[in-house]
Every structure is written in structure tokens, then in C-alpha cells.
Amino acid sequence: MFQKPKGTVDILPEETAIWHKIEEVVRECTKNAGFREIRIPTFELSGVYKRGVGDTTDIVQKEMFTLNDREGTEFCLRPEGTAGVVRSVIENGLFNEPMPLKLYYLGPFFRYEKPQAGRSREFYQFGIEMFGAETASADAEVIALGDRVIKKLGLRASLNINSIGCPDCRPKYHDALRDYFKSHENELCGTCKERLEKNPLRILDCKSPICSAIADNAPKTIDHLCDDCNTHFETLKSTLDSLEIEYSINPRIVRGLDYYRKTVFEFISDDIGAQSTVCGGGRYDGLVQQLDGPELCGIGFGMGLTRIVLAMKSKAEKGELELPKNPSPVLYIAPMGDRGVVYAMKTVTALRERGIYAECDVVKRSLKAQMKYADKIGAKYVLVVGDNELDEGKAMLKNMADRDDSRQVELDKVAADTSILSF
């Protein structure tokens, strides 16, 4: 028997209602904020991510799924969304549109990592990207959108923010980090020893308990900001205050991708058990140029939908949230005989065209079995139609919530007068 590949998930019908709710909230919030949907390929040239995400990142070094075509060209399944969206903006000349350019995406992404709760090799993400706005108020708008989506889904998440500086002030901070971590070099994990020279900022993001404990006393990014980055960060904080969005300053947040600068942030939820990041992002001024595009600043985030689903389920188990369910039919028609089947099919089709969910038997069940089935799928009303009912042009419409509550209806009016289905 075949099984799904390791690290992938089957999203079954009873769960898709939750996903539909998330997507509905996402589309509503992005629409109201002026973001338009963009859909990019599931795989890209590997160079898009090697140059965009950074050669020193875990994504490029350890987590990309790569493949070669018959000509030997290397591609990769997209491990994140920003670099692919930037490639599309450049290739399709979207940088010529009025600014700011606001885009969002929904879809699957792929990383080769150890599967665990809230972390899989195929995962779904909602992300937004805003180009052409370099102000701290643009950062606040992006953060506010993430906050709005999370709250409309009925979840709790604490916002953590930080600034990691810019190319002007970051080199001095890197020097301070190297000096600090070199005094602990023998205690660092093998990966962080490599990062020490290439990108010491990444050590702050290490999940090793030993490296994490050492990083607790490392120099803080916000103590090494240039005047411009410091002003940007202070403005962001005051804007979030005015929007009444609560936040904490967390100097350990650096994000795992090389393209970030200035503002970085994460929304952390405790609804999944151990604290978990459900949304993270930041500013990436310079990335468009890095991928051979024009000078164009950008900021965005990625929200892990698999983790959002886990958080919603966790709250539902505690009785704090009611999960959405797949709809039940308003009417189930139980036909008896060939004429009844014809009537049932025609009536159900007409009701569906009017936007009413209706079902009828198509597997030749007995009347008793049909009544059990109608009850199991949660049908609100049942109409039994056989030769006698068709000859008389009338049948009894049964209320499944109150079996003693039924009424006689004219069969030719069931599809035409939907008020019949409301008693």
C-alpha cells in the first residue's frame, strides 16, 4: 500500500472547512488593505533563492529540494515566497506600476527538514509583500495586517519586534558579535562556528540550547544602530502604539534569511503548546537590486497556515473557539422508483442553481437507509417522493430537527419557492 511522502500532510474533507475560513479571512483582510493576489511557479531556478535568500542560510545549505532538467539546469521547489515574488516583479515590470505595490500569495512551499508538530516538508503559507514604501509607517501597516488576520481568526499571538540595522551600521555590529562569540568559540555548535566568520548574526537564531544561552548575553542590535535606523525603529514603535498594537522588543529576533534589514518581527502563539512563530517577516530593502532589478525597497511577512490550523484546533479543544464545519444540505430528497429519481435529480439541480445545497439518493438505497443517511449528513429537511406523491403532486416535507413537525408541499413549487424550506 502506498503512503504519502515523509513530511507531507493529507488535508481531509472534515478539515478543509477550517482552511476555507482562513482563506476567507485572508482574502477579506488583504482586499480591504489594497493587496492584490499574485501566483508564482511552484519551482524556480535555484539561483533565485541562492542569491536572494543567501548562501549561508540553512534554507540554501540544507533545506532546498533541488532537481535538474534534461539540459542540466538546476531548479528548486520554492522554500519561501519573497524571492520568487521579487523575481516576478522584476521579470514582469511590475515596478512600473503606481507605488506602493501591494501583493499577497497563498500556496504550498517546501523545505527538507525534520518533520514535527507545526513543521513539515510541504507547508502552506500566506504572505504579503509591499514594494516602494520605505517609511516606518509602511512597516506598521504590514504588521497591522498580520495582527488583523490573526485576531479575526480568534487567535492570540504576541508581537515581537527588533531592528537589525542596515549596510551602514551592521558591519560594526557584526564586529562586536564576532568579538563576543570568539570568546566562546569552543562552546559553539559546528554550524555556528562556520557562521562566526560568514554571518555572526545568524548565531542569535540558533536553536541549540548551548548557543542560545551564550547568545543571551551577546551585544544587542538596537544598541548599534545608526541614526537613520534608530529613528526608523523609534517611529515604528510610536506608530504601533498609536494603533494600539501591543509588542515586545526582542533583540534575539534576526529572522533566518540574509535579505532582511532594519525592521524584523514575529508573531508568537502559545496556542500550539510550546511557543511557536506563526508569522514572521521584515524589511528587505536591496533585495530587488540583488536580483538584478531596479532600486526598490520592500517589506513583507509569511504566515504559516499549518501552524494557524493547529492553533485553531488547540483553542477549540479548550472550548475557546468554535471551528467552522462543512455545510449540511438544506434538503434531502428520498426518491422511490424511477420517476422519483427523475424528479429528485431535476429538483436538486434547480435548487443548486439557486444557491441552495440539496442532495438526493444516487445509489439506490432503501427508504430506511436513506433516512439514516440524511440524518448522518445533517440534512435540515427530507422530502420522500414516489409514484403516489408524483400522481398527487404533493408530498410531506419532514423537519429532521423535529420529526413530528412536517408539512405537505406541492412538488412543482419546491424548486421555485424556496420559502417552502424555512419552517
C-alpha positions in Angstrom: 0.0 0.0 0.0 1.3 3.4 -0.9 1.8 6.1 1.7 2.2 9.8 1.5 5.9 11.1 1.4 7.5 11.8 4.7 6.8 15.3 5.9 3.7 15.8 3.8 0.1 16.1 5.0 -3.3 15.0 3.7 -5.9 17.7 4.3 -9.1 15.7 4.6 -12.6 17.0 3.9 -13.5 17.5 7.5 -10.5 19.8 7.9 -11.0 21.8 4.7 -13.7 23.9 6.2 -11.0 25.4 8.6 -8.8 26.1 5.7 -11.6 27.8 3.8 -12.3 30.0 6.8 -8.6 31.0 7.0 -8.5 31.8 3.3 -11.8 33.8 3.5 -10.3 35.9 6.3 -7.0 36.4 4.4 -8.8 37.5 1.2 -11.1 39.8 3.1 -8.3 41.5 5.1 -5.9 41.8 2.1 -8.7 43.2 -0.1 -9.6 45.9 2.5 -5.9 46.9 2.7 -5.4 47.1 -1.1 -3.3 44.0 -1.6 -3.8 42.0 -4.8 -3.1 38.3 -5.3 0.0 37.1 -7.2 0.6 33.4 -8.1 4.2 32.3 -8.8 5.6 29.0 -10.0 6.0 26.1 -7.6 9.6 25.7 -8.7 12.2 28.3 -9.7 15.7 28.4 -10.9 17.8 27.6 -7.8 19.8 30.8 -8.3 16.7 32.9 -7.4 16.9 31.6 -3.9 20.7 31.2 -3.6 21.2 34.9 -4.4 18.0 36.1 -2.8 17.9 34.1 0.4 21.7 33.8 0.9 24.3 31.1 0.6 24.9 31.0 4.3 21.3 30.3 5.3 20.0 26.9 6.4 17.4 27.1 3.6 20.0 27.1 0.9 22.6 24.9 2.6 20.3 22.2 4.0 16.6 22.6 3.2 16.1 23.2 -0.6 14.6 20.4 -2.7 16.6 20.7 -5.9 16.2 18.9 -9.3 17.8 19.1 -12.7 16.1 19.1 -16.1 17.4 17.1 -19.1 19.6 20.0 -20.1 21.2 20.0 -16.6 19.6 23.3 -15.4 19.1 23.2 -11.6 15.7 24.1 -10.2 14.3 24.1 -6.7 10.9 23.7 -5.2 10.1 27.1 -3.7 11.2 27.2 0.0 9.7 30.6 0.7 7.8 33.3 -1.2 9.6 36.6 -1.2 12.5 35.9 -3.6 10.1 34.3 -6.1 7.7 37.3 -5.9 10.6 39.7 -6.3 11.7 37.7 -9.4 8.2 38.0 -10.8 8.0 41.8 -10.1 11.3 42.3 -12.0 10.5 40.0 -14.9 7.0 41.4 -15.5 7.9 45.0 -14.9 5.5 45.5 -12.0 7.9 48.1 -10.6 6.5 50.5 -13.2 3.1 50.4 -11.5 2.0 53.1 -9.0 3.7 52.7 -5.7 3.4 51.2 -3.2 2.9 47.9 -5.0 0.9 45.6 -2.7 0.8 41.9 -3.4 -0.2 38.7 -1.5 0.1 35.0 -2.1 -1.3 31.7 -0.8 0.1 28.3 -1.5 2.4 25.3 -0.8 6.1 25.7 -0.1 8.8 23.0 0.5 11.8 22.6 2.8 13.8 19.5 3.6 13.8 19.4 7.4 12.9 17.1 10.2 9.0 16.8 10.4 7.5 17.7 13.7 4.4 19.3 15.1 3.8 22.5 13.1 6.8 21.9 10.8 6.5 19.8 7.7 8.4 19.4 4.4 5.4 20.6 2.5 3.7 23.5 4.2 1.2 26.2 3.3 1.9 29.9 3.7 0.1 33.2 3.3 2.4 36.0 2.6 2.3 39.7 1.7 4.9 41.9 0.0 4.8 45.7 -0.2 7.2 47.5 -2.5 8.1 51.1 -2.9 7.4 52.4 0.6 10.5 52.9 2.8 8.8 54.6 5.8 8.2 53.1 9.3 4.5 53.6 8.7 4.7 51.1 5.9 6.3 48.6 8.3 3.4 49.3 10.7 0.8 48.8 8.0 2.2 45.3 7.2 2.4 44.3 10.8 -1.1 45.6 11.4 -2.4 43.4 8.6 -0.8 40.3 10.2 -2.3 41.3 13.5 -5.7 41.8 12.0 -5.7 38.3 10.3 -4.7 36.6 13.5 -7.3 38.3 15.6 -10.1 37.8 13.1 -9.3 34.0 13.3 -9.9 34.2 17.0 -6.3 33.5 18.0 -3.8 35.0 20.4 -0.2 35.9 19.4 2.3 38.2 20.9 4.2 40.5 18.6 8.0 40.7 19.0 9.9 43.4 17.0 13.6 44.2 16.5 15.8 46.2 14.2 18.9 44.6 12.7 20.3 47.7 11.1 21.4 48.5 7.6 24.5 48.1 5.5 25.9 51.2 7.1 25.6 50.2 10.8 25.5 46.4 10.5 29.3 45.8 9.9 30.2 47.4 13.2 27.6 45.3 14.9 29.0 42.2 13.2 32.4 43.1 14.5 31.0 43.4 18.0 29.3 40.0 17.7 32.4 38.3 16.4 34.5 39.6 19.3 31.9 38.4 21.7 31.3 34.9 20.2 35.1 34.3 19.6 35.5 34.3 23.4 33.0 31.3 23.4 34.1 29.7 20.1 34.9 26.3 21.7 31.4 26.1 23.1 29.6 26.8 19.9 28.0 24.1 17.7 29.7 23.2 14.5 27.2 25.2 12.4 27.7 28.4 14.5 31.5 28.1 14.3 31.0 28.4 10.5 28.6 31.3 10.9 31.1 33.1 13.1 33.1 34.3 10.1 30.4 34.3 7.4 27.4 35.7 9.2 27.6 36.0 13.0 24.1 37.5 13.1 22.7 34.0 12.4 24.2 32.7 15.7 21.5 34.6 17.5 18.9 32.5 15.7 20.5 29.1 16.6 18.2 26.6 18.4 21.0 24.8 20.2 20.4 25.3 24.0 24.2 26.0 24.5 24.4 28.5 21.7 21.2 30.1 22.7 22.4 30.5 26.3 25.6 32.1 25.1 23.6 34.4 22.8 21.6 35.7 25.7 24.5 38.0 26.7 25.5 38.9 23.2 25.6 42.6 22.1 22.1 43.8 21.1 21.4 45.1 17.6 19.4 48.1 18.8 22.5 49.3 20.7 24.5 49.6 17.5 22.0 51.3 15.1 23.0 54.3 13.0 20.9 57.5 13.5 18.7 56.6 10.5 17.9 53.1 11.6 17.3 54.2 15.2 14.9 56.9 14.0 13.1 54.4 11.8 12.7 52.0 14.8 11.5 54.6 17.2 8.9 55.8 14.6 7.7 52.2 14.2 7.2 51.8 17.9 5.3 55.1 18.2 3.1 54.1 15.2 2.3 50.7 16.7 1.5 52.5 20.0 -1.0 54.8 18.2 -2.6 51.8 16.5 -2.9 50.1 20.0 -1.0 47.1 18.8 0.9 45.6 21.7 4.5 44.5 21.2 7.7 43.5 22.9 11.2 44.4 21.8 13.2 41.1 21.3 16.8 41.6 20.4 17.2 37.9 19.6 14.9 38.2 16.5 17.0 38.3 13.4 15.0 36.0 11.1 16.8 33.3 9.2 17.2 35.0 5.8 20.1 37.2 4.7 17.9 39.8 2.8 16.4 41.4 5.9 17.5 44.8 7.2 16.1 47.3 9.7 12.7 46.1 10.9 12.2 42.4 11.7 9.2 40.9 13.6 7.4 37.7 14.6 4.0 36.8 16.0 4.4 34.1 18.5 1.5 31.9 19.6 1.2 29.8 22.8 -1.9 28.0 21.5 0.1 25.2 20.0 1.7 24.1 23.3 5.3 25.2 23.1 5.7 28.8 21.9 5.7 28.8 18.1 6.1 31.5 15.5 3.0 31.7 13.3 4.0 34.7 11.3 7.3 36.4 10.7 8.8 39.0 8.3 10.6 42.3 8.0 12.1 44.9 5.6 14.3 43.8 2.7 15.4 47.0 1.0 18.1 46.0 -1.5 16.7 42.6 -2.4 15.2 43.7 -5.7 18.6 45.1 -6.8 20.3 41.9 -5.6 18.2 40.0 -8.1 19.1 42.4 -10.9 16.1 44.7 -10.6 15.8 48.4 -10.0 16.4 50.2 -6.7 13.1 49.3 -4.9 12.5 48.8 -1.2 10.2 46.2 0.2 8.7 44.7 3.3 6.5 41.7 3.9 5.8 38.6 6.0 5.0 34.9 5.7 2.3 33.3 7.9 2.4 29.5 8.4 -1.1 28.3 7.7 -0.4 24.8 9.0 0.5 26.3 12.4 -2.5 28.5 12.3 -4.7 25.4 11.8 -3.0 23.7 14.8 -3.6 26.8 16.9 -7.3 27.0 16.0 -7.7 23.3 16.8 -5.9 23.7 20.2 -8.3 26.6 21.1 -11.3 24.5 20.0 -10.2 21.7 22.3 -10.1 24.1 25.2 -13.6 25.3 24.3 -12.3 28.8 23.4 -13.1 28.6 19.7 -15.8 27.0 17.5 -14.2 25.5 14.4 -16.0 26.0 11.1 -17.7 22.9 9.6 -18.5 21.8 6.1 -22.1 22.8 5.2 -25.0 20.4 5.5 -27.8 20.1 2.9 -30.9 22.2 3.4 -32.9 19.5 1.6 -32.5 15.8 1.0 -34.9 14.2 -1.5 -35.5 10.5 -1.0 -36.8 9.1 -4.3 -38.7 5.8 -4.5 -38.8 4.4 -8.0 -37.6 5.6 -11.4 -40.0 8.6 -11.6 -39.0 9.7 -8.1 -35.3 9.6 -9.1 -36.0 11.8 -12.2 -38.0 14.3 -10.0 -35.3 14.3 -7.4 -32.5 14.9 -9.8 -34.3 17.8 -11.6 -35.3 19.5 -8.3 -31.9 19.2 -6.7 -30.2 20.6 -9.8 -32.6 23.6 -9.9 -32.1 24.3 -6.1 -28.3 24.2 -6.5 -28.5 26.6 -9.4 -30.3 29.0 -7.0 -27.5 28.6 -4.4 -29.2 26.1 -2.1 -27.3 23.0 -1.1 -29.5 20.0 -1.8 -28.9 16.2 -2.1 -30.7 13.2 -3.3 -30.1 9.4 -3.4 -28.0 8.2 -6.3 -27.0 4.7 -5.0 -30.5 3.1 -4.8 -30.7 2.9 -1.0 -33.9 1.6 0.7 -36.1 4.3 2.2 -34.9 3.4 5.7 -31.3 3.6 4.7 -31.9 7.0 3.0 -33.4 8.4 6.2 -30.4 7.3 8.2 -28.1 8.8 5.6 -30.0 12.1 5.5 -29.7 12.3 9.3 -25.9 11.4 9.2 -25.1 14.2 6.7 -27.2 16.7 8.8 -30.0 17.4 6.2 -32.4 20.0 7.6 -35.4 18.7 5.6 -36.3 15.4 3.9 -38.8 15.0 1.1 -39.9 11.5 0.2 -41.1 11.2 -3.4 -42.6 8.1 -5.0 -45.2 7.3 -7.6 -48.1 8.1 -5.3 -46.7 11.6 -4.4 -46.0 12.3 -8.0 -49.5 11.3 -9.1 -51.0 13.6 -6.4 -48.4 16.4 -7.0 -47.9 16.6 -3.2 -45.5 15.1 -0.6 -44.7 15.5 3.1 -41.7 17.7 3.9 -40.1 16.4 7.2 -38.2 18.6 9.6 -35.3 16.5 10.7 -34.8 18.5 13.9 -38.4 17.8 15.0 -39.7 14.6 13.4 -43.3 15.5 14.5 -43.0 18.8 12.6 -43.9 18.2 8.9 -46.0 19.8 6.3 -47.5 19.0 2.9 -45.9 20.8 -0.1 -46.7 21.0 -3.7 -43.9 19.2 -5.7 -43.8 21.7 -8.6 -43.2 24.6 -6.1 -40.3 23.1 -4.1 -37.6 24.4 -6.5 -39.5 27.6 -7.5 -40.5 28.8 -4.0 -37.5 28.5 -1.6 -39.6 29.9 1.3 -41.0 26.4 1.5 -37.7 25.3 3.0 -38.0 27.6 6.1 -40.3 26.3 8.8 
